[in-house]
Amino acid sequence: MLNITVILICITVAISFYAFNKQDLLGRLMMNPHLIKTKGQYYRFISSGFIHKDHMHLLWNMFSFYFFGTAVERDFDYVFGEAGAYYFIALYISAIVVSDIPTYRKEKNNTDYNSLGASGGVGSVIFVFIILQPLQSICLYFAFCMPGFIFGLGYMAYTYYQGRKSKDNINHDAHLYGALYGFLFCAITYPTSLLLFYEQVKYWLVKLF
């Protein structure tokens, strides 16, 4: 069975490596709301999700995507059967686009704004994982572990903070909107997941207190 996560990682790594240090190419692929508005370059909504600022930006996004993506793929295969792979691809690609829409609306008249990275797609996959497995431990730096839903709260707070202060061409807001989109995707395609999420978190809290 094909591992869609690995295929998407290979594509992203190949494009990112090819584009490193090619400023003209990066300029044509990055998320630039003003050019989308004035030139109709809508492809940037997708192309910006397959390029990265540097090796560390790429490594962090793809490592996170591999860890959570392979788990979500398995869950989707269980929930959606043979259509699971299509749901997974739809989640990832649509999240890259949808997570950039708030940024587009905010920056469409800003000629200097550019951003890049798979933040929206990765954020959506992480949050789908949390919705489906809220009590599964997630470890920071392989040491500090916590239930997924607690990690999710911290993740949202951190991305919101980074989005307010960062000026590094990485669209940190896309992590936040991607996470919210992941929640919405589950609500639409698998509504039962939200009830299961609630019951599991409720059980954990009752045991704790």
Salt bridges, closest charged atoms under 4 A:
ASP168 OD2 - HIS172 NE2 3.28
ASP173 OD2 - ARG164 NH2 3.08
